[in-house]
Amino acid sequence: MSTRIDRRFQKLKGEGRAGFVAFVTAADPDIETCFEIVRGLPAAGADVIELGMPFTDPMADGPAIQEASLRALKAGGRMTVTLDLVRLFRETDQDTPIVLMGYYNPVYHYGVDKFLSDASEAGVDGLIIVDLPPEEDDELCLPARKAGLNFIRLATPTTDAHRLPAVLANTSGFLYYVAIAGITGTGSADTGKLKAELTRLRESTDLPIAVGFGIKTPENAAEIGAFADAVVVGSALVQCVADNLDEEGRPKAGLVQEVHDNVRALATAAHNAKNGE
C-alpha cells in the first residue's frame, strides 16, 4: 500500500532533488501559534513535517527540544492536542506527510490501540519512536504498520553490519540516519563520513534515507542534500521559536514568519543541492 510518505519521496526522486523535513514540537510555544507555524510549513518548502509529541523526559534530545517540550506541556500540550493539530492541518492539506516523533511513554499511556486508531483518523502518516528497539516490534511497530502507518527507524553511526538487518526489518517510509553520535542540536556532521555511511546503508535497503541531527544552516543543508534523499532540521527551528519569545515566554509578533523564513532558506538549499545551485 502506497502511503503519503512513499508518494512524496517518489515525487522528490522524479524531480531529482532532496526533500526537506521540518521538525517542530506540538503546542510550542502555544497551541494556536504552533498551528500557524505548521500550517505554513509546506508553502515555506517543507516536504515532510515531523511533529514532536511533548514529553517530560526527552532523553535523546538536546536543550532546545527539551525546553520546547516543557513549553508545550505548560501551554496545554498533550496527545489529544497533537492529534487535533493534525486534524486541523488536514482540513486544508491532504498531501503533505506528517510524522509524529517522540517517545513511547505518551503512546503507552494513551493506549496503543486507541492511539493508532485516532492517529490514522486524524491524518498521521508515520511514527518515529526513538526509545523502542526492533526487539519490541510487537509493542507498536507491527500494529502501526497493520494500521497503515509507516514506522520509521533510526540508524546511527554505531549501527554496524550485524545490527543493521534488525533495524531495517520492519522499517517503512524512510530510514532516518542520525548524523552524529549523541543528542539533538549538538555538533555538526562530517560530510565525508556521512557519504560513506549512506553508501553502505544503500547496499542493504531501497528505502529513502533522510539525514538529521547537527544540521543548522542552509550551507549544512546543501552539503547533506547533495547525497541524502532528505535533510531533517529540528533543533535550529525549535531554537528559532525560543529566540522569538518575550521575557514572559509569549510569542513576539514576527515569530511565525521568522520560522517560515528559516524553513524557506534551509529547504531551498536542500532542494537545489543535487543541481549544485
C-alpha positions as CSV (number, residue, x, y, z in Angstrom):
1,M,0.0,0.0,0.0
2,S,1.4,3.4,-1.0
3,T,1.4,6.0,1.7
4,R,1.7,9.8,1.6
5,I,5.3,9.4,2.6
6,D,6.0,6.9,-0.2
7,R,4.4,9.2,-2.8
8,R,6.3,12.2,-1.6
9,F,9.7,10.5,-1.8
10,Q,8.7,9.1,-5.3
11,K,7.9,12.7,-6.4
12,L,11.2,14.0,-5.0
13,K,13.1,11.3,-6.7
14,G,11.4,12.0,-10.0
15,E,12.3,15.7,-9.6
16,G,15.9,14.8,-8.9
17,R,16.1,16.7,-5.6
18,A,16.5,16.1,-1.9
19,G,13.5,16.6,0.3
20,F,13.3,18.9,3.4
21,V,11.8,17.6,6.6
22,A,10.9,20.2,9.2
23,F,10.5,19.3,12.9
24,V,8.5,21.4,15.4
25,T,7.2,20.4,18.8
26,A,3.4,20.2,19.0
27,A,1.9,23.1,21.1
28,D,5.2,25.0,21.3
29,P,5.2,27.9,22.2
30,D,1.4,27.6,22.5
31,I,-1.3,25.7,20.6
32,E,-2.5,28.5,18.3
33,T,1.0,29.7,17.4
34,C,2.1,26.2,16.7
35,F,-0.8,25.6,14.3
36,E,0.1,28.7,12.4
37,I,3.7,27.5,12.1
38,V,2.7,24.0,11.0
39,R,0.0,25.2,8.5
40,G,2.6,27.4,6.7
41,L,5.4,24.8,6.6
42,P,4.6,23.3,3.1
43,A,4.4,26.8,1.5
44,A,7.8,27.5,3.0
45,G,9.3,24.4,1.4
46,A,8.8,21.5,3.9
47,D,8.2,18.3,2.1
48,V,7.5,16.3,5.3
49,I,6.5,17.6,8.7
50,E,7.7,15.9,11.9
51,L,5.6,16.9,14.9
52,G,7.2,16.2,18.2
53,M,5.0,14.7,20.9
54,P,5.7,16.7,24.1
55,F,7.2,14.6,26.9
56,T,8.7,15.4,30.3
57,D,11.9,13.4,29.7
58,P,13.0,13.6,26.1
59,M,16.4,11.8,26.7
60,A,17.7,11.8,23.2
61,D,17.1,15.5,22.7
62,G,19.3,18.4,23.5
63,P,18.4,21.6,25.4
64,A,16.5,23.3,22.6
65,I,13.9,20.5,22.1
66,Q,13.8,19.7,25.9
67,E,12.8,23.2,26.6
68,A,10.3,23.2,23.7
69,S,8.7,20.1,25.3
70,L,8.4,21.9,28.6
71,R,6.9,25.0,27.0
72,A,4.4,22.8,25.1
73,L,3.3,20.9,28.2
74,K,2.9,24.2,30.1
75,A,0.8,25.5,27.3
76,G,-1.5,22.5,27.5
77,G,0.2,20.2,25.0
78,R,-0.8,16.6,25.3
79,M,-1.6,13.7,22.9
80,T,-5.2,14.8,22.1
81,V,-3.9,18.3,21.3
82,T,-1.2,16.9,19.0
83,L,-3.8,14.9,17.1
84,D,-6.1,17.9,16.9
85,L,-3.3,19.9,15.3
86,V,-3.0,17.2,12.6
87,R,-6.8,17.2,12.1
88,L,-6.8,20.9,11.6
89,F,-3.9,20.7,9.2
90,R,-5.7,18.1,7.2
91,E,-8.7,20.4,6.6
92,T,-6.6,22.3,4.1
93,D,-3.7,19.9,3.2
94,Q,-4.3,16.3,2.2
95,D,-0.8,15.8,0.6
96,T,2.0,16.8,3.0
97,P,3.1,13.8,5.1
98,I,3.0,14.2,8.9
99,V,5.2,12.0,11.1
100,L,4.8,12.0,14.9
101,M,8.2,11.8,16.6
102,G,8.9,11.1,20.2
103,Y,8.9,8.5,23.0
104,Y,6.8,5.5,23.8
105,N,5.6,6.6,27.2
106,P,2.9,9.1,26.0
107,V,1.7,6.5,23.4
108,Y,1.6,3.7,26.0
109,H,-0.4,5.9,28.5
110,Y,-2.8,6.9,25.7
111,G,-3.3,3.3,24.8
112,V,-1.7,1.7,21.8
113,D,-4.9,0.6,20.0
114,K,-6.7,3.9,20.7
115,F,-3.6,5.9,19.7
116,L,-3.2,4.1,16.3
117,S,-6.9,4.4,15.6
118,D,-7.0,8.1,16.5
119,A,-3.7,8.9,14.7
120,S,-4.9,7.2,11.5
121,E,-8.2,9.0,11.7
122,A,-6.5,12.4,12.3
123,G,-4.3,12.0,9.2
124,V,-1.0,10.9,10.7
125,D,1.3,9.1,8.2
126,G,4.2,7.7,10.2
127,L,5.8,7.3,13.6
128,I,9.3,7.7,14.9
129,I,9.6,6.3,18.4
130,V,13.2,6.8,19.5
131,D,13.2,4.5,22.5
132,L,11.6,1.4,21.0
133,P,14.2,-1.0,19.7
134,P,13.5,-3.6,17.0
135,E,13.2,-6.3,19.7
136,E,10.0,-4.6,20.8
137,D,8.4,-4.5,17.3
138,D,5.3,-6.4,18.6
139,E,4.6,-3.5,21.0
140,L,3.9,-0.7,18.4
141,C,5.8,-1.1,15.1
142,L,3.8,-4.1,13.8
143,P,0.4,-2.9,14.9
144,A,1.3,0.6,13.4
145,R,2.1,-0.9,10.1
146,K,-1.1,-3.0,10.2
147,A,-3.0,0.3,10.8
148,G,-1.4,1.7,7.6
149,L,1.2,3.9,9.3
150,N,4.8,3.9,8.3
151,F,7.2,3.0,11.2
152,I,10.4,4.9,10.6
153,R,13.5,3.7,12.4
154,L,16.7,5.5,13.3
155,A,20.1,4.3,12.2
156,T,23.2,5.8,13.8
157,P,27.0,5.9,13.3
158,T,27.1,2.8,15.7
159,T,24.6,0.7,13.7
160,D,27.1,-1.9,12.4
161,A,26.6,-4.6,9.8
162,H,25.4,-7.1,12.5
163,R,22.7,-4.7,13.8
164,L,21.5,-3.2,10.6
165,P,19.3,-6.1,9.4
166,A,17.2,-5.8,12.6
167,V,16.9,-2.0,12.2
168,L,15.7,-2.4,8.6
169,A,13.4,-5.4,9.1
170,N,10.1,-3.6,9.7
171,T,11.1,-0.1,8.8
172,S,9.0,1.7,6.1
173,G,8.6,5.1,4.6
174,F,12.2,6.2,5.0
175,L,15.2,5.4,7.1
176,Y,16.3,8.3,9.4
177,Y,20.1,8.4,9.7
178,V,21.4,10.2,12.8
179,A,24.4,12.1,11.5
180,I,26.2,12.5,14.9
181,A,26.5,10.4,18.0
182,G,24.8,12.0,21.0
183,I,21.8,14.2,21.5
184,T,20.0,16.5,19.1
185,G,21.2,20.0,18.5
186,T,24.9,19.3,19.3
187,G,27.9,19.1,17.0
188,S,28.0,19.0,13.2
189,A,28.1,16.2,10.8
190,D,31.3,15.1,9.0
191,T,30.3,15.1,5.3
192,G,32.9,12.6,4.2
193,K,32.0,10.0,6.7
194,L,28.3,10.6,6.0
195,K,28.7,9.9,2.3
196,A,30.5,6.6,3.1
197,E,27.8,5.6,5.6
198,L,24.9,6.3,3.2
199,T,26.7,4.3,0.5
200,R,27.0,1.4,3.0
201,L,23.3,1.7,4.0
202,R,22.1,1.8,0.4
203,E,23.7,-1.6,-0.2
204,S,21.1,-3.0,2.3
205,T,18.0,-1.0,1.6
206,D,16.0,0.7,-1.1
207,L,14.3,3.0,1.4
208,P,14.9,6.7,1.0
209,I,17.4,7.9,3.6
210,A,16.8,11.2,5.5
211,V,19.7,12.7,7.5
212,G,19.2,14.7,10.6
213,F,21.0,15.9,13.8
214,G,23.6,18.6,13.6
215,I,22.1,20.4,10.5
216,K,21.7,24.0,11.4
217,T,22.4,26.3,8.4
218,P,21.5,26.4,4.7
219,E,25.1,25.6,4.0
220,N,24.8,22.4,6.1
221,A,21.5,21.5,4.3
222,A,23.1,21.9,0.9
223,E,26.1,19.7,1.8
224,I,23.8,16.9,3.1
225,G,21.2,17.4,0.4
226,A,23.8,16.7,-2.3
227,F,23.8,13.0,-1.4
228,A,20.9,12.3,1.0
229,D,17.3,11.7,0.0
230,A,16.1,14.3,2.5
231,V,17.5,16.7,5.1
232,V,16.0,16.9,8.5
233,V,16.2,20.1,10.7
234,G,14.7,20.3,14.1
235,S,16.7,22.0,16.9
236,A,17.5,25.0,14.7
237,L,13.8,25.6,14.1
238,V,12.8,25.0,17.7
239,Q,15.6,27.4,18.7
240,C,14.2,30.0,16.3
241,V,10.9,29.7,18.2
242,A,12.7,30.2,21.5
243,D,14.6,33.2,20.2
244,N,11.3,34.9,19.3
245,L,9.7,34.8,22.7
246,D,9.5,37.8,25.0
247,E,10.6,37.8,28.6
248,E,7.3,36.3,29.7
249,G,7.6,33.4,27.2
250,R,5.0,34.8,24.9
251,P,5.4,34.8,21.1
252,K,6.7,38.1,19.6
253,A,4.8,39.5,16.6
254,G,7.1,38.1,13.9
255,L,7.7,34.6,15.3
256,V,5.7,32.6,12.8
257,Q,7.2,34.5,9.8
258,E,10.7,34.1,11.3
259,V,10.3,30.3,11.5
260,H,8.9,30.1,8.0
261,D,11.8,32.3,6.6
262,N,14.3,29.9,8.2
263,V,12.5,26.9,6.7
264,R,12.5,28.6,3.3
265,A,16.2,29.2,3.4
266,L,17.0,25.6,4.6
267,A,14.6,24.0,2.2
268,T,15.8,25.9,-0.8
269,A,19.3,24.9,-0.1
270,A,18.3,21.2,0.3
271,H,16.2,21.3,-2.9
272,N,18.9,22.8,-5.0
273,A,21.8,20.8,-3.6
274,K,21.8,18.0,-6.2
275,N,21.9,20.5,-9.0
276,G,24.9,22.3,-7.5
277,E,23.0,25.6,-7.3
